[in-house]
Amino acid sequence: MKKYIIKRILQLIPILIGITLLTFVLMNASSTDAVDVMEQNTGTSWSEEQKEAVRVELGLDKPLPVQYLVWLGNLLRGDMGNSYISGQPVFSQFVSKLPATIYLTITSMLLTVVLSIPLGILSAVKKNKFTDYLIRVLSFIGNSMPGFFVALLLMYVFSLKLGWFPVMGNDAGWKSVVLPTLTLAIAMSAKYTRQVRATVLEELNKPYVVGARARGVREKRILYGSVLKASMLTIVTLLALSIGSLLGGTAIVESIFMWDGVGKMAVDAILTRDYPVIQAYVIWMAVIYVMVNLVTDLDRKSVV
């Protein structure tokens, strides 16, 4: 097992380095000059001498391979550079936004588990009955609606019409997280309800279930004692992958609800062309997905 872990980690190192290289090259392939962006943000006009001095200070006068190696070396030491907009270190800015995103991820995952697993099991048990058809139709509707549409719909109903929750922001305590959580959980629950249903149905059709029924074992005991245990590995793997997508993919929802997390920070950085922040966000997403895949692979290996 230890050899397998070391092997998987060694395989992930070139992937992460390749992602950092691709990110750096794409950022520098833009036609927009970083120094021009910084000049615009100051609201003043710089002379060519001042611009050249800034380029030298930032190391932008060096060849691109040298710039990458310097940037990568700083990154490995925890230095992600400074924001072009705020002038603050990107790492400290990123860390300050991270708790809000983690909080939203945890609440969304909990609600997804509470909704998708019971509904998926119920749909499988009631196969081809009214309950099954109803759950499948609702899952299809929930999975087909874009996240921004769900967010605006929830805002209109629960904030503007009923006034139960704040429209945006995360300074109203637990009420602030309700609508963003619902927005993320609706789409994920719709998707995972169908996957849980398919997994449970597959287990219900296996020979050991048929044999248990033939011996007169109660249906509930078969379901909760055997089928769910066998299905749980697949379900946990799917949910674990969702953690990665949530930690790295809540940008749109955070922007709509003005949730001050990593995703909103990334969208703001894209709009203002704050390249160091964008690079940090891309690396964050890559690390999250790589680590989640590693953990799920190790989980499968330990079970096997």
Sine and cosine of phi, psi and omega as CSV:
sin_phi,cos_phi,sin_psi,cos_psi,sin_omega,cos_omega
0.00,0.00,-0.66,0.75,-0.01,-1.00
-0.90,0.43,-0.65,0.76,0.03,-1.00
-0.89,0.45,-0.62,0.79,0.01,-1.00
-0.91,0.42,-0.66,0.75,0.01,-1.00
-0.89,0.45,-0.73,0.69,0.00,-1.00
-0.88,0.47,-0.67,0.74,0.02,-1.00
-0.88,0.48,-0.70,0.72,-0.01,-1.00
-0.91,0.40,-0.63,0.77,0.01,-1.00
-0.91,0.42,-0.68,0.73,0.03,-1.00
-0.89,0.45,-0.55,0.84,0.04,-1.00
-0.94,0.34,-0.47,0.88,-0.05,-1.00
-0.99,0.16,-0.41,0.91,-0.04,-1.00
-0.86,0.51,-0.78,0.62,0.02,-1.00
-0.90,0.44,-0.48,0.88,0.05,-1.00
-0.90,0.43,-0.73,0.68,0.00,-1.00
-0.91,0.42,-0.65,0.76,0.03,-1.00
-0.90,0.44,-0.65,0.76,0.04,-1.00
-0.89,0.45,-0.62,0.79,0.03,-1.00
-0.92,0.40,-0.67,0.74,0.03,-1.00
-0.90,0.44,-0.63,0.78,0.01,-1.00
-0.91,0.42,-0.73,0.69,-0.01,-1.00
-0.89,0.46,-0.68,0.74,0.01,-1.00
-0.88,0.47,-0.72,0.69,-0.03,-1.00
-0.90,0.44,-0.68,0.73,-0.02,-1.00
-0.91,0.41,-0.69,0.73,0.00,-1.00
-0.90,0.43,-0.64,0.77,0.03,-1.00
-0.89,0.46,-0.63,0.77,-0.04,-1.00
-0.99,0.11,-0.19,0.98,0.05,-1.00
-0.99,0.15,-0.15,0.99,0.01,-1.00
-0.90,0.43,0.56,-0.83,0.01,-1.00
-0.97,0.25,-0.20,0.98,-0.01,-1.00
-0.99,0.10,0.77,-0.64,0.03,-1.00
-0.99,0.16,0.76,-0.65,-0.01,-1.00
-0.87,0.49,-0.58,0.81,0.00,-1.00
-0.92,0.38,-0.60,0.80,0.06,-1.00
-0.90,0.44,-0.61,0.79,0.05,-1.00
-0.89,0.45,-0.71,0.71,0.02,-1.00
-0.90,0.44,-0.61,0.79,0.03,-1.00
-0.90,0.44,-0.68,0.73,0.02,-1.00
-0.90,0.45,-0.60,0.80,-0.03,-1.00
-0.95,0.32,-0.42,0.91,0.03,-1.00
-0.99,0.17,-0.34,0.94,-0.01,-1.00
0.97,0.25,0.23,0.97,0.02,-1.00
-0.83,-0.55,0.16,-0.99,0.02,-1.00
-0.96,-0.27,0.80,-0.60,0.00,-1.00
-0.98,-0.18,0.54,-0.84,0.12,-0.99
-0.98,0.18,0.25,-0.97,0.01,-1.00
-0.89,0.46,-0.53,0.85,0.05,-1.00
-0.91,0.41,-0.66,0.75,0.03,-1.00
-0.91,0.42,-0.67,0.74,0.01,-1.00
-0.89,0.46,-0.67,0.74,0.00,-1.00
-0.91,0.41,-0.60,0.80,0.03,-1.00
-0.90,0.43,-0.63,0.78,0.03,-1.00
-0.92,0.40,-0.65,0.76,0.02,-1.00
-0.87,0.49,-0.67,0.74,0.03,-1.00
-0.90,0.43,-0.67,0.75,-0.01,-1.00
-0.89,0.45,-0.63,0.78,0.00,-1.00
-1.00,0.09,-0.13,0.99,-0.02,-1.00
0.98,0.18,0.26,0.97,-0.04,-1.00
-0.98,0.21,-0.12,0.99,0.03,-1.00
-1.00,0.09,-0.14,0.99,-0.03,-1.00
-1.00,0.05,0.34,-0.94,0.06,-1.00
-0.86,0.52,0.45,-0.89,-0.08,-1.00
-0.85,0.52,-0.68,0.73,0.04,-1.00
-0.87,0.50,-0.62,0.78,0.03,-1.00
-0.92,0.39,-0.67,0.74,0.04,-1.00
-0.85,0.52,-0.68,0.74,-0.01,-1.00
-0.90,0.43,-0.71,0.71,-0.02,-1.00
-0.90,0.43,-0.63,0.77,0.05,-1.00
-0.91,0.42,-0.70,0.71,0.00,-1.00
-0.89,0.45,-0.67,0.74,0.01,-1.00
-0.91,0.42,-0.66,0.75,0.04,-1.00
-0.89,0.46,-0.67,0.75,0.05,-1.00
-0.91,0.42,-0.62,0.78,0.00,-1.00
-0.89,0.46,-0.68,0.74,0.00,-1.00
-0.91,0.41,-0.37,0.93,0.07,-1.00
-1.00,-0.04,0.07,1.00,0.02,-1.00
1.00,0.03,0.17,0.99,0.00,-1.00
-0.98,-0.22,0.96,-0.29,0.00,-1.00
-1.00,-0.09,0.18,0.98,-0.02,-1.00
1.00,0.04,-0.11,-0.99,0.00,-1.00
-0.92,-0.40,0.54,-0.84,0.03,-1.00
-0.92,0.40,0.66,-0.75,0.06,-1.00
-0.94,0.33,-0.39,0.92,-0.07,-1.00
-1.00,0.00,-0.84,0.55,-0.08,-1.00
-1.00,0.01,-0.36,0.93,-0.07,-1.00
0.97,0.23,0.03,1.00,-0.01,-1.00
-1.00,0.06,0.40,-0.92,0.07,-1.00
-0.86,0.52,0.72,-0.69,-0.05,-1.00
-0.90,0.44,-0.61,0.79,-0.06,-1.00
-0.89,0.47,-0.74,0.68,0.00,-1.00
-0.91,0.40,-0.59,0.80,0.05,-1.00
-0.91,0.42,-0.66,0.75,0.01,-1.00
-0.90,0.43,-0.72,0.69,-0.02,-1.00
-0.90,0.44,-0.57,0.82,0.00,-1.00
-0.93,0.38,-0.44,0.90,-0.01,-1.00
-1.00,-0.01,-0.31,0.95,-0.14,-0.99
-0.90,0.44,-0.66,0.75,-0.02,-1.00
-0.84,0.54,-0.61,0.79,0.00,-1.00
-0.90,0.43,-0.65,0.76,0.02,-1.00
-0.93,0.37,-0.65,0.76,0.03,-1.00
-0.90,0.44,-0.66,0.75,0.04,-1.00
-0.86,0.51,-0.73,0.68,0.01,-1.00
-0.91,0.42,-0.60,0.80,0.03,-1.00
-0.90,0.44,-0.70,0.71,-0.02,-1.00
-0.90,0.44,-0.73,0.68,-0.01,-1.00
-0.90,0.44,-0.63,0.78,0.00,-1.00
-0.92,0.38,-0.64,0.76,0.01,-1.00
-0.92,0.39,-0.67,0.74,0.02,-1.00
-0.88,0.48,-0.71,0.71,0.01,-1.00
-0.92,0.40,-0.60,0.80,0.04,-1.00
-0.89,0.46,-0.69,0.72,0.02,-1.00
-0.90,0.44,-0.70,0.71,-0.02,-1.00
-0.88,0.47,-0.56,0.83,-0.04,-1.00
-1.00,0.03,-0.75,0.66,-0.21,-0.98
-0.97,0.25,-0.65,0.76,-0.06,-1.00
-0.92,0.39,-0.78,0.62,0.04,-1.00
-0.88,0.47,-0.66,0.75,-0.01,-1.00
-0.92,0.39,-0.63,0.78,0.03,-1.00
-0.91,0.42,-0.67,0.75,0.03,-1.00
-0.91,0.42,-0.71,0.70,0.00,-1.00
-0.88,0.48,-0.66,0.75,0.01,-1.00
-0.91,0.42,-0.60,0.80,0.02,-1.00
-0.94,0.33,-0.67,0.75,-0.01,-1.00
-0.92,0.39,-0.61,0.79,-0.01,-1.00
-0.99,-0.10,0.61,0.79,-0.09,-1.00
-0.80,0.60,0.74,-0.67,0.05,-1.00
0.87,0.48,0.39,0.92,0.13,-0.99
-0.94,-0.33,0.08,-1.00,-0.08,-1.00
-0.84,0.54,-0.68,0.74,0.00,-1.00
-0.87,0.49,-0.68,0.73,0.02,-1.00
-0.89,0.46,-0.73,0.69,0.00,-1.00
-0.89,0.46,-0.65,0.76,-0.01,-1.00
-0.90,0.44,-0.72,0.69,0.00,-1.00
-0.90,0.44,-0.64,0.77,-0.01,-1.00
-0.92,0.40,-0.64,0.77,0.03,-1.00
-0.91,0.42,-0.71,0.70,0.03,-1.00
-0.89,0.45,-0.62,0.79,0.04,-1.00
-0.90,0.43,-0.66,0.75,0.02,-1.00
-0.89,0.45,-0.69,0.73,0.01,-1.00
-0.90,0.43,-0.72,0.69,-0.01,-1.00
-0.90,0.45,-0.57,0.82,-0.02,-1.00
-0.98,0.21,-0.39,0.92,-0.05,-1.00
-1.00,0.00,-0.28,0.96,-0.03,-1.00
-0.99,0.14,0.78,-0.63,0.04,-1.00
-0.89,0.45,0.50,-0.87,-0.03,-1.00
-0.87,0.49,-0.64,0.77,-0.03,-1.00
-0.92,0.39,-0.54,0.84,0.03,-1.00
-0.93,0.37,-0.69,0.73,0.04,-1.00
-0.88,0.48,-0.67,0.74,0.00,-1.00
-0.88,0.48,-0.73,0.68,0.00,-1.00
-0.92,0.40,-0.60,0.80,0.03,-1.00
-0.90,0.43,-0.71,0.71,0.03,-1.00
-0.91,0.42,-0.64,0.77,0.06,-1.00
-0.85,0.52,-0.74,0.68,-0.06,-1.00
-0.89,0.45,-0.70,0.71,-0.08,-1.00
-0.97,0.23,-0.81,0.59,-0.18,-0.98
-1.00,0.01,-0.33,0.95,0.01,-1.00
-0.97,-0.23,-0.81,0.59,-0.09,-1.00
-0.98,0.20,-0.67,0.74,-0.06,-1.00
-1.00,0.09,-0.78,0.63,-0.07,-1.00
-1.00,-0.02,-0.44,0.90,0.01,-1.00
0.93,0.36,0.43,0.90,-0.05,-1.00
-0.98,0.19,-0.57,0.82,-0.11,-0.99
-0.76,-0.65,0.43,-0.90,0.04,-1.00
-0.92,0.39,0.49,-0.87,-0.03,-1.00
-0.92,0.38,-0.69,0.72,-0.04,-1.00
-0.41,-0.91,0.15,-0.99,-0.03,-1.00
1.00,-0.09,0.22,-0.98,0.04,-1.00
-0.75,-0.66,0.61,0.79,-0.01,-1.00
-0.91,-0.41,0.30,0.95,0.00,-1.00
-0.92,-0.39,0.50,0.87,0.04,-1.00
0.94,0.35,-0.56,-0.83,-0.07,-1.00
-0.91,0.42,-0.41,0.91,0.00,-1.00
-0.91,0.42,-0.48,0.88,-0.04,-1.00
-0.92,0.40,-0.50,0.86,-0.12,-0.99
-1.00,0.02,-0.18,0.98,-0.12,-0.99
-0.90,0.44,-0.80,0.60,-0.07,-1.00
-0.92,0.38,-0.70,0.71,0.09,-1.00
-0.87,0.50,-0.62,0.78,0.02,-1.00
-0.90,0.44,-0.71,0.70,0.03,-1.00
-0.87,0.49,-0.67,0.75,-0.01,-1.00
-0.86,0.52,-0.72,0.69,-0.01,-1.00
-0.96,0.29,-0.63,0.77,-0.09,-1.00
-0.95,0.31,-0.52,0.85,-0.03,-1.00
-0.88,0.48,-0.76,0.65,-0.01,-1.00
-0.91,0.41,-0.69,0.72,-0.03,-1.00
-0.93,0.37,-0.65,0.76,0.01,-1.00
-0.89,0.45,-0.65,0.76,0.03,-1.00
-0.87,0.50,-0.67,0.74,-0.01,-1.00
-0.94,0.34,-0.72,0.69,-0.10,-0.99
-0.98,0.19,-0.39,0.92,0.11,-0.99
-0.87,0.49,-0.69,0.72,0.02,-1.00
-0.92,0.39,-0.61,0.79,0.00,-1.00
-0.95,0.31,-0.62,0.79,0.08,-1.00
-0.90,0.44,-0.67,0.74,0.04,-1.00
-0.85,0.53,-0.74,0.67,-0.02,-1.00
-0.90,0.44,-0.64,0.77,0.00,-1.00
-0.91,0.41,-0.70,0.71,-0.01,-1.00
-0.92,0.39,-0.65,0.76,0.03,-1.00
-0.89,0.46,-0.63,0.78,0.03,-1.00
-0.88,0.47,-0.66,0.75,0.01,-1.00
-0.94,0.35,-0.61,0.79,-0.02,-1.00
-0.90,0.43,-0.40,0.92,-0.03,-1.00
-1.00,-0.07,0.07,1.00,-0.03,-1.00
-0.99,0.15,0.39,-0.92,-0.10,-1.00
-0.85,0.52,-0.56,0.83,-0.06,-1.00
-0.92,0.39,-0.49,0.87,0.07,-1.00
-0.95,0.31,-0.68,0.73,0.04,-1.00
-0.87,0.49,-0.67,0.75,0.02,-1.00
-0.91,0.42,-0.65,0.76,0.02,-1.00
-0.90,0.44,-0.65,0.76,0.05,-1.00
-0.90,0.43,-0.62,0.78,0.00,-1.00
-0.91,0.42,-0.51,0.86,0.03,-1.00
-0.99,0.13,-0.01,1.00,0.06,-1.00
1.00,0.06,0.27,0.96,0.04,-1.00
-0.93,0.38,0.66,-0.75,-0.03,-1.00
-0.89,0.45,0.55,-0.84,-0.07,-1.00
-0.89,0.47,-0.64,0.77,-0.01,-1.00
-0.91,0.42,-0.61,0.79,0.01,-1.00
-0.92,0.39,-0.63,0.78,0.04,-1.00
-0.89,0.45,-0.69,0.72,-0.08,-1.00
-0.92,0.40,-0.81,0.58,-0.11,-0.99
-0.99,0.12,-0.44,0.90,-0.05,-1.00
-1.00,0.04,-0.48,0.88,-0.10,-1.00
-0.83,-0.56,-0.80,0.60,-0.12,-0.99
-0.89,0.45,-0.73,0.68,-0.03,-1.00
-0.91,0.41,-0.61,0.79,0.04,-1.00
-0.89,0.46,-0.67,0.74,0.00,-1.00
-0.94,0.35,-0.51,0.86,-0.04,-1.00
-0.99,0.12,-0.31,0.95,-0.17,-0.99
-0.90,0.43,-0.53,0.84,-0.01,-1.00
-0.88,0.48,-0.73,0.68,0.02,-1.00
-0.90,0.44,-0.68,0.73,-0.03,-1.00
-0.90,0.44,-0.71,0.70,-0.01,-1.00
-0.90,0.44,-0.63,0.78,0.03,-1.00
-0.88,0.47,-0.69,0.72,0.01,-1.00
-0.90,0.44,-0.68,0.73,-0.01,-1.00
-0.93,0.37,-0.58,0.82,0.02,-1.00
-0.90,0.43,-0.63,0.78,0.06,-1.00
-0.91,0.42,-0.50,0.87,0.03,-1.00
-0.93,0.37,-0.50,0.87,0.04,-1.00
-0.87,0.50,-0.67,0.74,0.04,-1.00
-0.89,0.45,-0.69,0.72,0.00,-1.00
-0.92,0.40,-0.53,0.85,0.02,-1.00
-0.96,0.29,-0.73,0.69,-0.02,-1.00
-0.89,0.46,-0.53,0.85,-0.03,-1.00
-0.96,-0.26,-0.21,0.98,-0.15,-0.99
-0.85,-0.53,0.47,0.88,0.01,-1.00
-0.99,-0.12,0.29,0.96,-0.14,-0.99
-0.87,0.50,-0.73,0.68,-0.06,-1.00
-0.90,0.43,-0.72,0.69,-0.02,-1.00
-0.90,0.43,-0.67,0.75,0.02,-1.00
-0.90,0.44,-0.59,0.81,0.01,-1.00
-0.94,0.34,-0.65,0.76,-0.02,-1.00
-0.90,0.43,-0.70,0.71,-0.05,-1.00
-1.00,-0.02,0.09,1.00,-0.02,-1.00
0.80,0.60,0.64,0.77,0.03,-1.00
-0.99,0.15,0.89,-0.46,-0.19,-0.98
-0.98,0.20,0.94,0.33,-0.01,-1.00
-0.87,-0.50,-0.22,-0.98,-0.04,-1.00
-0.92,0.40,-0.63,0.78,-0.02,-1.00
-0.89,0.46,-0.72,0.70,0.04,-1.00
-0.90,0.44,-0.63,0.78,0.05,-1.00
-0.86,0.51,-0.64,0.77,0.00,-1.00
-0.93,0.38,-0.68,0.73,0.02,-1.00
-0.89,0.46,-0.69,0.72,0.04,-1.00
-0.88,0.48,-0.62,0.79,0.00,-1.00
-0.92,0.39,-0.61,0.79,0.03,-1.00
-0.91,0.41,-0.68,0.73,-0.02,-1.00
-0.91,0.42,-0.55,0.84,-0.02,-1.00
-0.98,-0.18,0.06,1.00,0.00,-1.00
0.84,0.55,0.71,0.70,0.04,-1.00
-1.00,0.03,0.99,0.10,-0.19,-0.98
-0.86,0.50,-0.67,0.75,0.02,-1.00
-0.86,0.51,-0.61,0.79,0.02,-1.00
-0.94,0.35,-0.64,0.77,0.03,-1.00
-0.89,0.47,-0.69,0.72,0.02,-1.00
-0.88,0.48,-0.67,0.75,0.02,-1.00
-0.89,0.46,-0.64,0.77,-0.01,-1.00
-0.92,0.39,-0.68,0.73,0.01,-1.00
-0.89,0.45,-0.67,0.75,0.03,-1.00
-0.90,0.43,-0.65,0.76,0.05,-1.00
-0.85,0.53,-0.74,0.67,0.01,-1.00
-0.88,0.48,-0.68,0.74,-0.01,-1.00
-0.89,0.46,-0.72,0.70,-0.01,-1.00
-0.89,0.46,-0.67,0.74,0.00,-1.00
-0.87,0.49,-0.77,0.64,-0.03,-1.00
-0.90,0.44,-0.64,0.77,0.00,-1.00
-0.90,0.43,-0.70,0.72,-0.02,-1.00
-0.93,0.38,-0.65,0.76,0.02,-1.00
-0.90,0.44,-0.69,0.73,0.05,-1.00
-0.89,0.46,-0.62,0.79,0.02,-1.00
-0.90,0.43,-0.71,0.70,-0.02,-1.00
-0.90,0.44,-0.69,0.72,0.00,-1.00
-0.92,0.40,-0.60,0.80,0.06,-1.00
-0.90,0.44,-0.67,0.74,0.02,-1.00
-0.91,0.41,-0.59,0.81,0.03,-1.00
-0.90,0.43,-0.70,0.71,0.03,-1.00
-0.90,0.44,-0.67,0.74,-0.02,-1.00
-0.89,0.46,-0.64,0.77,-0.01,-1.00
-0.93,0.38,-0.54,0.84,0.02,-1.00
-0.95,0.32,-0.68,0.73,0.03,-1.00
-0.92,0.40,0.00,0.00,0.00,0.00
